[in-house]
Amino acid sequence: MTKAKGVAILGSTGSIGQTTLEVISAFPDQFRVVALTANKNADLLQEQAERFRPGLAVLADDSVDTQGSSIRIGWDAVLEAAAYPDAEIVVNGLVGAAGLEPTLLALEAGKRVALANKESLVVGGPLVMSALAEFGGELIPVDSEHSAVFQCLAGSAVEAVRGIVLTASGGPFRDWNPSELRDVTPADALRHPTWTMGAKITVDSATLVNKALEVIEAHFLFGLPYDRISIVVHPQSIVHSLVEYRDGSILAQLGHPTMSVPVLYALTYPERLPFNPPQLDLAEVGSLKFEPLEPGKYPAFELGREAAECGGTTTAVFNAANEEAVAAFLNDRLPFTAIADVIGKVLAEHVNDAVTSLDVVNRADAWARARARDCLNDIATNSKRLA
């Protein structure tokens, strides 16, 4: 009998982590949980640890009291989980640039990385691809769009591909006029029409920053230049992405908007295990709608495309400025329409550098966050003057 594969889940209390645990529960003979990490949700992490009995359970936030439990505390223990000896697969479901270092450590340890942390490639793509080539690990995408491309490629050489098309729902404000966006609240932005996700990624979907990050991720994952990666708005989120081949064939991957399928595929690739997600009935769907991106409607997305073309540390700066701006918006400290303004101001002052080490990335990230906070303070000060 084949031994169940050990799985470490970074970000186990988030949406990707919880979905991964649900999938693993459906295949107890195939997978076993060996490590779990969370940021600050100690209660849910404790429940997960009691149910799945991992060898290591970690809470990153050292300000949370976990006395009386076996939970380890601190970022160093999270990094230990990323390279945990008993793990064959590491699911990186962390949010933000913090996911880069665990991705690198997992690849350096020769693990399969099921990557849901797109920021690993956005801020440190050259480092990730170098670690992948040098240490012989695996990098399997979990994002629904990139999983779709990965499945449609099915081993085809990149030379056979004319281009890839990533689909975007358009977010909750797809049909809103620009004037209506001035009074958008966090609650408005968190009402995504098709997906259930964490707060930060849901706001990124509303600004379409998420799609800019996915374009950068696709560039590194699939080795295509940016001019061969395009976006189409598809409100139903049934077609997750398409691959156009040079002979004119176009392959698409379809399914209801659920993360369980890409998570399962990342765990089992190249096999496909029998599974029962919500079934897609095309006759019931009736028709599928596609629209072009309206120029100027998503300024933060356009800034992300420009950052991608610049390369180097510019993408790390774009990501960090966005993270700070989104956090401020969610805390009612920044208008929704000013998210792009903050990103643009920070990018305008950035001096680009080559991504040659983790230290280079970390310095660019820290500078961008500090500069974004300065911008936020300026906006708050000006708002008080106008009040």
C-alpha positions as CSV (number, residue, x, y, z in Angstrom):
1,M,0.0,0.0,0.0
2,T,1.4,3.4,-1.0
3,K,2.1,5.7,2.0
4,A,-0.1,8.8,2.3
5,K,1.8,11.9,1.2
6,G,2.7,14.4,3.9
7,V,1.2,17.9,3.3
8,A,2.2,21.1,5.1
9,I,-0.3,23.9,4.8
10,L,0.9,27.5,5.3
11,G,-2.1,29.7,6.0
12,S,-4.4,26.8,7.1
13,T,-7.1,29.1,8.6
14,G,-7.5,31.1,5.4
15,S,-9.8,30.2,2.6
16,I,-7.2,28.2,0.6
17,G,-6.0,26.5,3.8
18,Q,-9.5,25.5,4.8
19,T,-10.3,24.3,1.3
20,T,-7.1,22.2,1.3
21,L,-8.1,20.5,4.5
22,E,-11.6,19.7,3.1
23,V,-10.0,18.1,0.1
24,I,-7.5,16.2,2.2
25,S,-10.4,14.9,4.3
26,A,-11.9,13.4,1.2
27,F,-8.7,11.4,0.6
28,P,-7.4,10.1,3.9
29,D,-5.5,7.3,2.3
30,Q,-3.7,9.7,-0.1
31,F,-2.7,12.5,2.1
32,R,-1.9,13.3,5.7
33,V,-1.4,16.7,7.3
34,V,2.1,17.1,8.8
35,A,2.3,20.8,9.5
36,L,-0.1,23.7,9.8
37,T,0.5,27.5,10.1
38,A,-1.8,30.4,10.7
39,N,-1.3,34.1,11.3
40,K,-3.3,34.9,14.4
41,N,-6.5,32.7,14.4
42,A,-5.4,30.6,17.4
43,D,-8.8,29.1,18.1
44,L,-9.3,27.7,14.6
45,L,-5.7,26.6,14.3
46,Q,-6.1,24.7,17.6
47,E,-9.3,23.0,16.3
48,Q,-7.4,22.0,13.1
49,A,-4.5,20.7,15.1
50,E,-6.7,18.6,17.3
51,R,-8.5,17.1,14.3
52,F,-5.5,16.5,11.9
53,R,-2.8,15.9,14.5
54,P,0.1,17.5,12.6
55,G,3.7,17.2,13.8
56,L,4.0,20.9,13.8
57,A,1.4,23.7,14.4
58,V,2.5,27.3,14.2
59,L,1.0,30.7,14.9
60,A,3.0,33.5,13.3
61,D,1.7,36.3,15.5
62,D,3.8,36.1,18.7
63,S,1.4,38.5,20.5
64,V,-1.3,35.9,20.8
65,D,-1.5,33.8,24.0
66,T,-1.3,30.1,23.2
67,Q,-0.4,28.9,26.7
68,G,-1.6,25.4,27.4
69,S,-1.4,24.2,23.8
70,S,1.2,22.6,21.7
71,I,1.2,25.4,19.1
72,R,4.6,27.0,18.3
73,I,4.9,30.7,18.0
74,G,6.8,33.0,15.6
75,W,7.9,33.4,12.0
76,D,10.9,31.2,12.4
77,A,8.6,28.3,13.1
78,V,6.6,29.1,10.0
79,L,9.8,28.9,8.0
80,E,10.5,25.5,9.7
81,A,7.0,24.3,8.5
82,A,7.9,25.4,4.9
83,A,10.8,22.9,4.9
84,Y,9.3,20.4,7.2
85,P,11.1,17.1,6.6
86,D,7.9,15.0,6.7
87,A,6.2,17.1,4.1
88,E,6.3,16.1,0.4
89,I,3.9,18.9,-0.6
90,V,3.8,22.4,0.8
91,V,0.6,24.4,0.1
92,N,1.5,28.0,0.3
93,G,-1.8,29.8,1.1
94,L,-0.2,32.8,2.8
95,V,-1.3,36.3,1.9
96,G,1.1,38.9,0.6
97,A,4.8,39.3,0.1
98,A,5.5,37.4,3.3
99,G,4.9,34.2,1.2
100,L,8.1,34.5,-0.8
101,E,10.6,33.3,1.8
102,P,8.6,30.1,2.6
103,T,8.3,29.4,-1.1
104,L,12.0,29.6,-1.6
105,L,12.7,27.4,1.5
106,A,10.3,24.8,0.3
107,L,11.8,24.7,-3.2
108,E,15.3,24.6,-1.8
109,A,14.2,21.5,0.3
110,G,13.0,19.8,-2.9
111,K,9.3,20.0,-2.1
112,R,6.3,20.2,-4.4
113,V,5.0,23.7,-3.8
114,A,1.3,24.1,-4.4
115,L,1.4,27.8,-4.9
116,A,-1.6,30.0,-4.0
117,N,0.6,32.8,-2.9
118,K,0.9,34.7,-6.2
119,E,3.0,37.4,-4.5
120,S,6.0,34.9,-4.3
121,L,6.3,35.3,-8.1
122,V,5.2,38.9,-8.2
123,V,7.9,40.2,-5.8
124,G,10.6,37.6,-6.3
125,G,9.9,35.7,-9.6
126,P,13.6,35.5,-10.6
127,L,14.5,34.1,-7.2
128,V,11.7,31.5,-7.3
129,M,12.5,30.3,-10.8
130,S,16.2,30.1,-9.9
131,A,15.5,28.0,-6.8
132,L,13.2,25.7,-8.9
133,A,15.9,25.1,-11.5
134,E,18.7,24.6,-9.0
135,F,17.1,22.4,-6.3
136,G,14.7,20.2,-8.3
137,G,11.4,20.9,-6.5
138,E,8.1,21.4,-8.2
139,L,5.9,24.5,-8.6
140,I,2.2,23.7,-9.3
141,P,-0.2,26.7,-9.5
142,V,-3.3,26.7,-7.3
143,D,-4.9,30.0,-8.5
144,S,-7.9,29.0,-10.6
145,E,-6.7,30.9,-13.6
146,H,-3.1,29.5,-13.6
147,S,-4.3,26.0,-12.8
148,A,-6.5,26.3,-15.8
149,V,-3.6,27.3,-18.0
150,F,-1.4,24.6,-16.5
151,Q,-4.1,22.0,-17.4
152,C,-4.7,23.3,-20.9
153,L,-1.0,23.3,-21.6
154,A,-0.8,19.6,-20.7
155,G,2.9,19.4,-21.3
156,S,3.0,21.3,-24.5
157,A,6.1,23.3,-25.3
158,V,5.9,27.1,-24.8
159,E,6.9,27.5,-28.5
160,A,3.6,26.0,-29.5
161,V,1.6,28.7,-27.6
162,R,0.5,31.9,-29.3
163,G,-0.8,33.4,-26.1
164,I,-2.9,32.8,-22.9
165,V,-6.0,34.6,-21.8
166,L,-6.8,35.0,-18.1
167,T,-10.4,35.6,-17.3
168,A,-11.6,38.3,-14.8
169,S,-15.0,38.5,-13.2
170,G,-14.8,42.3,-13.3
171,G,-15.4,42.4,-9.5
172,P,-18.5,43.9,-7.7
173,F,-18.2,47.2,-9.5
174,R,-18.1,46.0,-13.1
175,D,-21.3,47.8,-14.0
176,W,-20.8,50.9,-11.8
177,N,-20.1,54.4,-13.2
178,P,-16.8,56.0,-12.1
179,S,-18.7,58.7,-10.2
180,E,-20.4,56.0,-8.1
181,L,-17.0,54.6,-6.8
182,R,-16.2,57.7,-4.7
183,D,-18.5,56.5,-1.8
184,V,-17.7,52.8,-2.0
185,T,-17.4,51.1,1.4
186,P,-15.3,48.1,2.4
187,A,-18.6,46.2,2.8
188,D,-19.4,47.1,-0.9
189,A,-16.0,45.9,-2.1
190,L,-16.3,42.6,-0.2
191,R,-19.5,41.5,-2.0
192,H,-17.8,39.6,-4.8
193,P,-20.3,38.3,-7.3
194,T,-18.9,34.8,-7.9
195,W,-16.0,33.9,-5.5
196,T,-15.7,33.6,-1.7
197,M,-12.2,34.8,-0.8
198,G,-10.3,36.7,2.0
199,A,-10.8,40.4,2.4
200,K,-7.5,41.6,0.8
201,I,-7.8,39.5,-2.4
202,T,-11.5,40.4,-2.7
203,V,-10.6,44.1,-2.7
204,D,-7.8,43.3,-5.2
205,S,-10.5,41.8,-7.4
206,A,-12.6,44.9,-7.2
207,T,-9.6,47.1,-8.3
208,L,-8.4,44.4,-10.7
209,V,-5.0,44.5,-9.0
210,N,-5.5,40.8,-8.5
211,K,-5.4,40.4,-12.3
212,A,-2.3,42.5,-12.6
213,L,-0.6,40.2,-10.1
214,E,-1.8,37.2,-12.0
215,V,-0.4,38.5,-15.3
216,I,3.0,38.7,-13.6
217,E,2.6,35.3,-12.0
218,A,1.7,33.8,-15.4
219,H,4.8,35.4,-17.0
220,F,7.1,33.5,-14.7
221,L,5.1,30.3,-14.5
222,F,4.7,29.8,-18.2
223,G,7.7,31.6,-19.7
224,L,5.6,33.9,-21.9
225,P,6.3,37.6,-22.6
226,Y,3.8,40.0,-21.3
227,D,2.5,40.9,-24.8
228,R,1.2,37.3,-25.1
229,I,-0.8,37.4,-21.8
230,S,-4.1,39.1,-22.1
231,I,-7.3,39.6,-20.0
232,V,-10.9,39.2,-20.8
233,V,-13.8,40.0,-18.5
234,H,-16.0,37.0,-18.0
235,P,-18.7,37.8,-15.3
236,Q,-19.8,34.2,-14.7
237,S,-16.4,32.8,-13.8
238,I,-17.1,29.6,-15.5
239,V,-14.2,29.7,-18.0
240,H,-11.1,30.1,-15.8
241,S,-8.5,30.7,-18.6
242,L,-7.7,29.8,-22.2
243,V,-4.6,28.9,-24.1
244,E,-4.3,29.8,-27.8
245,Y,-1.9,27.6,-29.8
246,R,-0.1,28.7,-32.9
247,D,-2.2,26.4,-35.1
248,G,-5.3,28.4,-34.1
249,S,-6.6,25.9,-31.6
250,I,-7.9,27.4,-28.3
251,L,-8.3,25.3,-25.2
252,A,-10.2,26.4,-22.2
253,Q,-10.8,24.9,-18.7
254,L,-14.3,25.3,-17.3
255,G,-16.0,24.7,-14.0
256,H,-18.0,26.3,-11.3
257,P,-16.1,28.8,-9.3
258,T,-14.7,26.6,-6.6
259,M,-11.1,26.3,-5.4
260,S,-11.4,22.6,-4.4
261,V,-10.6,21.5,-8.0
262,P,-7.3,23.4,-8.5
263,V,-6.2,22.5,-5.0
264,L,-6.9,18.8,-5.6
265,Y,-5.1,19.0,-9.0
266,A,-2.0,20.6,-7.4
267,L,-1.9,17.8,-4.8
268,T,-2.4,14.9,-7.2
269,Y,-0.8,16.1,-10.5
270,P,-0.3,14.4,-12.9
271,E,-3.0,12.0,-11.7
272,R,-6.7,12.9,-11.4
273,L,-8.6,11.4,-8.5
274,P,-12.4,10.9,-8.5
275,F,-14.0,13.9,-6.9
276,N,-17.5,15.5,-6.7
277,P,-17.4,19.3,-6.8
278,P,-20.5,21.2,-8.0
279,Q,-21.2,19.8,-11.5
280,L,-21.3,22.1,-14.5
281,D,-24.4,21.9,-16.6
282,L,-23.8,23.9,-19.7
283,A,-27.4,23.7,-20.8
284,E,-28.4,25.1,-17.5
285,V,-25.8,27.9,-17.8
286,G,-27.2,28.7,-21.3
287,S,-24.7,31.2,-22.5
288,L,-21.3,32.6,-21.5
289,K,-20.5,36.3,-21.6
290,F,-17.1,37.9,-22.4
291,E,-16.2,41.6,-22.5
292,P,-13.0,43.5,-23.2
293,L,-11.4,45.5,-20.4
294,E,-12.6,49.1,-20.6
295,P,-9.5,51.4,-20.9
296,G,-9.1,53.7,-17.9
297,K,-11.7,51.9,-15.8
298,Y,-9.2,50.0,-13.6
299,P,-6.2,52.4,-13.1
300,A,-4.6,50.2,-10.5
301,F,-4.6,47.3,-13.0
302,E,-2.9,49.5,-15.6
303,L,-0.2,50.5,-13.1
304,G,0.4,46.8,-12.4
305,R,0.9,46.1,-16.1
306,E,3.3,49.0,-16.4
307,A,5.2,47.7,-13.3
308,A,5.4,44.2,-14.9
309,E,7.0,45.7,-18.1
310,C,9.6,47.5,-15.9
311,G,10.4,44.3,-14.1
312,G,13.1,44.2,-11.3
313,T,12.0,45.5,-8.0
314,T,9.2,47.5,-9.5
315,T,6.7,44.7,-9.1
316,A,7.6,44.3,-5.4
317,V,7.0,48.0,-4.9
318,F,3.7,47.8,-6.7
319,N,2.6,44.9,-4.5
320,A,3.8,46.5,-1.3
321,A,2.1,49.9,-2.0
322,N,-1.1,48.1,-2.9
323,E,-1.0,46.0,0.3
324,E,-0.7,49.2,2.4
325,A,-3.4,51.0,0.5
326,V,-5.9,48.1,0.7
327,A,-5.3,47.7,4.4
328,A,-6.0,51.4,4.9
329,F,-9.2,51.2,2.8
330,L,-10.4,48.2,4.8
331,N,-9.8,50.2,8.0
332,D,-11.8,53.2,6.6
333,R,-8.7,55.3,6.3
334,L,-8.6,55.6,2.5
335,P,-11.3,56.1,-0.2
336,F,-11.6,53.2,-2.6
337,T,-10.7,55.4,-5.6
338,A,-7.5,56.5,-3.8
339,I,-5.9,53.0,-3.8
340,A,-4.6,53.6,-7.3
341,D,-3.4,57.1,-6.4
342,V,-1.2,55.7,-3.5
343,I,0.2,53.0,-5.8
344,G,1.0,55.5,-8.5
345,K,2.7,58.0,-6.2
346,V,5.0,55.3,-4.8
347,L,5.9,53.9,-8.2
348,A,6.7,57.3,-9.5
349,E,9.4,57.7,-6.9
350,H,10.9,54.2,-7.1
351,V,14.4,53.6,-8.5
352,N,14.3,50.2,-10.1
353,D,16.9,47.5,-9.2
354,A,17.5,44.0,-10.4
355,V,16.1,41.2,-8.2
356,T,19.3,39.4,-7.2
357,S,18.6,38.4,-3.6
358,L,15.9,38.2,-0.9
359,D,17.6,41.2,0.8
360,V,17.1,43.3,-2.3
361,V,13.4,42.4,-2.4
362,N,12.9,43.0,1.3
363,R,14.5,46.5,1.0
364,A,12.3,47.5,-1.9
365,D,9.3,46.1,0.0
366,A,10.1,48.1,3.2
367,W,10.8,51.3,1.3
368,A,7.5,51.0,-0.6
369,R,5.5,50.4,2.5
370,A,7.1,53.4,4.3
371,R,6.5,55.6,1.3
372,A,2.9,54.4,1.0
373,R,2.3,55.2,4.7
374,D,3.6,58.7,4.1
375,C,1.1,59.1,1.3
376,L,-1.7,57.8,3.5
377,N,-0.7,60.4,6.2
378,D,-0.7,63.1,3.6
379,I,-4.1,62.2,2.3
380,A,-5.5,62.1,5.9
381,T,-4.0,65.5,6.7
382,N,-5.4,67.0,3.5
383,S,-8.8,65.5,4.2
384,K,-8.9,67.2,7.7
385,R,-8.0,70.5,6.1
386,L,-10.9,70.2,3.7
387,A,-13.3,69.1,6.4
